[in-house]
Amino acid sequence: MRPGSRRSGFTLFQLLLIVAIVVIMLGLYTAATGGIQQRATQVNATNNLKILMLAVHNYHDTNGNMPPGVDANQFSATAKLLPYIEQDAVSKRIDFKQSIDDKANAALRAIRIKTLESPLDPQGPPRKEYGPTNYLYNDKVFFLNSKTSLVAIADGTSNTVGIGETLKGDGKPQAEDVKRQHILLGKADLKGLTPDAGVKHWKADKNVAADRCASWMDGRFLQGTFNGQLKLNDERPDVSCAGLGGVSALRSLEQLVNVGLADGSVRTVSIAVSQTTWQAALTPNGGEVLGSDW
């Protein structure tokens, strides 16, 4: 080395600056990657709804009406749609002449179908012996032995919710989280039922159930159907009266909820939507005008 020459290198300040830049770039990359993954998950969830609504329309084209929300043997609309969502092999093995609870259908009840489980819900099956679902049918359109036709939806198919996405129960029958547990009452409790019906039971930790959406095969209330009498992500618990009816919300881990409209389209609804607008979107023949918050 020649006298007076100095070895070139980074100063401490320069090194710290480089490290800071690298950390920022990694943070931006991670945020961008996370955003892409989140968007992809949302797309997959809405695709499930699109598949189901397309199946509803194909069923309608074949039968002249949409499938019933639940039939006399408690089979769901989804069970009737199996041939239209590439599950014809499962459909052919189901004994629709027997109850869904019959041992003849036990093995089929346990089948998990990817299209019926939302990627937005990390919760596993509420009951291990059943294949779950995250998609419930609006019981004002899909009800017991219903044969609703698209032309009968006077409010317009683009203004009427057909299917809503919600969260599964977690199998823990303790009053911990209304997004995962609900109140189970009897048939007699249906009379005079109000949206606050489950509050006192919830506070007392009584009559708590946690198997919402446990079975895609089951068309009973909170298994295959919902009514939206509670606002989206309501702090009050859902209530099922022996699966014959009740009060319910759609539940989400986000500030948004996905729904499939009767015209086959899918949209994302803010949980801040007014209950007036939400109820109008659920009624097929109410004559209401949807609010600007829709």
Beta strands, then each sheet from edge to edge (+ up, - down):
strand 1: 135-138
strand 2: 161-165
strand 3: 182-185
strand 4: 208-209
strand 5: 225-226
strand 6: 239-241
strand 7: 246-247
strand 8: 256-261
strand 9: 266-270
sheet 1: 5+ 1+ 2- 8+ 9-
sheet 2: 4+ 3- 6- 7+
end
